């Protein structure tokens, strides 16, 4: 006969695995702590406990970054599978009565940058809720939610033209973006790349230039952020962008480069007044995602 199994293997706690995955995905103990609603010290203790259980280091840490070790990469695969199985089991009982379709609107820029994260996490926690996404400019999105074509929408607004009915999720500076090593900002008249009418960044750019003697022309116009980036990187024009949108091949142009300050802009959220449980659930996920986004920007600043 086999000897009794007197020393069973330790169990991996799902809360600890959730923290581990959050750190792996964000590359930050601080950001992950906000995601799992714990203090950074509590998160550190969880990872220490995890490393003691598996007997391996799962993260390599220095003053500026956190990366997975080879053992951490292996554990990440198992952690995601265990958490997914837990979500599937819970959804069969706890979330089985929450279902439906949510009509969500978003401007192109954040539809590209933020919505994938929102939709991915939401589909895992609420598999019975379908989300239909509409991408449009903010002025049209306001009309759509007012006419009940949408249940919830994101929109952009400026300090001057803030929407008093919107819940503000994020505020950050608008900056002039130019190609790294480019010379478009030196041309006269100044070539601009702008979104279509109704864009908050366009309004801030034109308003700020109106208060200067700088001549300008609209050299490029697109309703999509990919088109704006193309014009900037080709050094065809400069464009107003949120500071967090600057890529490695772009530079921020300031008053030292002869361009005026444009102030801040906000991302707001409008939710239908008679929002159903599925709509409220989507709104909560959007709030959590922007909180994480804001914390990441603070860490990178």
N, C-alpha and C positions, 0 to 999 in steps of 0.2 A: 504493500500500500504506500501511497505517497504520504509524506510528512504533512501535518496540518499546516495550513497557510496562516501562521501566527502573525506575520508582519505584512498586512495588505499594503498595496501601493497607495500613496497619498492622493487625495482628490484635488484636481485643479478647480479653483473657485471661479465661477463665471464672472463675478464682479472684477476679479483681478485680471482675468483675460480681457475683459472689456477695456480696462485701463491700458493694458499692454498694447492692444490693437490701436487705441486712440493715440498713443505715443508714437507707434510705428507709422501711422498715417499722417500725423502732423509734424513729426520730427521735433516735438517740444513737450517737455514735462508740464510747463505752465499752461499751454493751450489745451493739452489733454486733461489737465486738472479741471479746467472750466467746463469741458465737455461732459465729464463724468460727475460734476458737482462735488469735487473734493478739493482739499488744499494741496498745494504742491508737495508738502512734507508727507501727507497721507499717501499720495501717489508714489512717492519715492519708497515708502515703507512697503507698499503693495508689490512693487517690482523687486525689492530686496527679498521679500517672502517668496515670490515666484522663482527667483534665481536660486534660493535655498532649496526649494522643492525639486526643481529639475537638475540642480547641481551644476548649472552652466551659467555663464554670463550671456544675457540676451541683448544687451545694448552696449555699444561703445560710446563713451561720452567725453567731450572736451568742453572748453569754455563757450564754444559757438554752435555746436551741433550735437545731435543725437542720431546715431545710425544703428541698424540691426547688425549683430554679429552673424556668423554663419549659422550658429545654433538658433539664434533669434529668428532668422528667415524660415527655418524648418518649423519652429514653434508657431510662427504667425499663420502658416497654412492650417495647422490643427486648430488654433484658436478661432479662426474665422469659421471653420466647419462646425465647431462646438457651439459657437454663438448663433450661427444660422439654424442649427438643429433646435436650439432652445427657443428661438423666435418662432420657428414653425410649430413647435409643440404648444407654446403659449397662445399663438394666434388661433389655434383650433378651439380653444376654450374661452379665453378672455376677450379676444378681438373678433370673434366669429360673427357678432351681431353688428359690427361697424362696417358697412359697405356702401358703395355708391360711386358717383362720378363727380370730380371736382374740376371746374373750369378755371384754370390759372393763367393770368396774363403777366408778361414781363417785357421790359425793353430788351433789345438785342444784346447789349453789352453784358448785362447780368444774366440774361438767358444763357449766354455762352459760358460765363465764369462761375456762377453760383448754382444755377438750377440743376446741373448734373449731380452735384453733391446732395442737394435736397431730395431729388427724385430717387436717387439710389438708396439713401437711408430710409426714406418714407416707404418705398416698395418692400423693404425688408421687414419693417415693423407693422405695416398695414397692407398686407398682400391682397385684401379684398376691395381696396379702394383704387379706382382708376383715376389718373390725373391727365386731363386734356390741356395742353399748353398752347397759348396764342402769343406770338411774338409781334410786337407793334411799337410805335412811338408812344410816349407817355400821354400825349393829348388824346389819342385814339383809345388808349386803354382806359382813361377816365370816362370817356363816353360809353365804352362797352360795359363797364361795371355799373354805370348809372342806368343803363337800359336793361340791366339784368342779363346781359350776354356772358358776363363773367361772374364768378363767385368770389374771387380774390385776385388782386393784382399788385405787382410792384410798379413803381414809377420813380422818375427822377425829378427833382425840383431844386431851385437855388435858394440862397438865403433871402433874396429879395422877393422871389415868387414862390414861397413855401406854401404847401397845401395844408390848411389848418385841420382838415379832416383826416389826414394821413398819419399813421403811426410811423415815426422816424426810426429806421433801423440802423442807419449808418450815415456819418457825416465825414467828409474828407476834402482836402483842397483840390481844386481844378488847376492844372498846370499846363504850360505850353510845352508840347512835345516836339522834338526835332530829331533828325537822324544823327547818330553819333558820328562826329566829324563832318557833319553836313554844313551847308551854307545857305539853305533856303531862307533862314531868318534874316540874312543880310540883304536880300533882294528888295528892290523898290519898284513897284509897290509890293508889300508883303503878301506872298501867296498863302492862302488858307485852305485847309481841308476841313469841311464841316459836314455835320449831319443835316437832315432835312429840317424844315420848319417844325417847331414844337419841341426841339431838343434843348434841355436845360444847359448843356455845355455850349451849344451854339449861341444861346442867348447871352451867357456870361462873357463869351469871347467878343461878340459884337458890341455889347454894352461897354466893356472895358476899353476897347479900341476907340469907341466914340468919344471917350474923354481924353484922347491924345491927338497929336498931330500926325500920327503914323498913317500913311496911305496903305490900303490893302485891297486885295481882290480875291474872290472865291475861285480858286484854281481847280478845286476837286470837291465833289460832293457825293456822299454815299449814305445810305440808311443803315449800313452794317459796319460793325467795328473792324472786321477784317479788311474792308476797303480803306478805312482810315489808316490802319497800320501800314497797308501797302503804300499809300501816298507818302507817309512819313519816312518809311525805310528807303523809298526810292529818292528821297530828298527833293520831292516835287513841291512840298508844302510843309507848314507847321500846323499843328492841330491842338485844340483843347482836349485834355484827357484827365481823368482822375489820377492822382499821383500813384496809386497802387497799380495802374495799368501800364506804367512805363516798363518796357522790356529791356533786356541787356544791350540791344542795339539802338536804344533811344537815350536822349538826354533831356533834362528839364531846363528850359530856357526861362530866364528871370529878367528882372528890371535891368540887370547888368548887360543883358543882350538886347535891350531896347524894347522889351515887351512888358505890358502892364500886368499887375496882379489881378487875378480873376476871383478871388475869394473861395468860398466852399460851395459844395452842393450836397444834397441829401438823397438817400434812397428811402422812399416811403412805402408803406403797405396799406392798401384799402381792402377791407373785408366787408362783404355784404352784411347789412344789419341783422338779417334773419338767418345767419350762417348756421348750417347744419353741423352735426358732429364730425363728419368727414372734412368739411371746410375748416373747422376749428383745429382739427388735427394737423392739416397742412400748414396752417398759419403758425402753429407752435413749432413745427419743424423748420420753417423759414426763419423764425426768430432765433432758434438755437444755432442755425447755420451762420447767420450774420453775427451773432455773438462770438462764435469761433473765428470767423473771418476778421472781426475787429481785433481780437486778441492776437491773432497771427500777425496783423499789421503792426501792432504795438511792439511785438517781439522783434520784428524785422527792422523797425525804425531805428 
